[in-house]
Amino acid sequence: IRKKAEQKITFDMLTPEQRVALDRDMMNIVTQILFEDSQKDELDLQKDVIDKSNVIFPQKEVERIWNVLIGSTWISPIVGFGKAGKLELTNAGLQMMSQYGSYKNFLMKQEGIADNEQRIQANPPEAPQQITEYQKSKKLKDK
């Protein structure tokens, strides 16, 4: 019995929404691999992530993903002989992963904070000088 060869998915043109989702997924994958695998303190984006996936990206898209990853404060490229294309977590990346456990959890927390702030702005608390019905009735009883 022969195993069917895994079919690879090819991304030719991505919409802006797909790119945002891809960037989030790649950031989550890379930060988790670097944080959770104690044997890895560096990661080769092409060999350790892209080649092991069932997705084929055009080289231009791989370069864009690289730029998104190293443009963050959590991941930086490793400089040195034989280190081309390798990434590592920065101190800020280690701190973020220690606190939230994943980039996805970090985003969910940030989006929750933003949602809460929007709700507060949409429904501001009553001004302190306003007297509620309870306070009015209590004042009348005390007289």
Stockholm file with secondary structure:
# STOCKHOLM 1.0

chainA/1-143         IRKKAEQKITFDMLTPEQRVALDRDMMNIVTQILFEDSQKDELDLQKDVIDKSNVIFPQKEVERIWNVLIGSTWISPIVGFGKAGKLELTNAGLQMMSQYGSYKNFLMKQEGIADNEQRIQANPPEAPQQITEYQKSKKLKDK
#=GR chainA/1-143 SS CCCCCCCCEECCCCCHHHHHHHHHHHHHHHHHHHHHCTTCSCEEIIIIIITTSSEECCHHHHHHHHHHHHTSSSEEECCSTTCTTEEEECHHHHHHHHHHSSHHHHHHHHHHHHHHHHHHHHSCCCCTTCCCHHHHHHHHHHC
#=GC SS_cons         CCCCCCCCEECCCCCHHHHHHHHHHHHHHHHHHHHHCTTCSCEEIIIIIITTSSEECCHHHHHHHHHHHHTSSSEEECCSTTCTTEEEECHHHHHHHHHHSSHHHHHHHHHHHHHHHHHHHHSCCCCTTCCCHHHHHHHHHHC
//
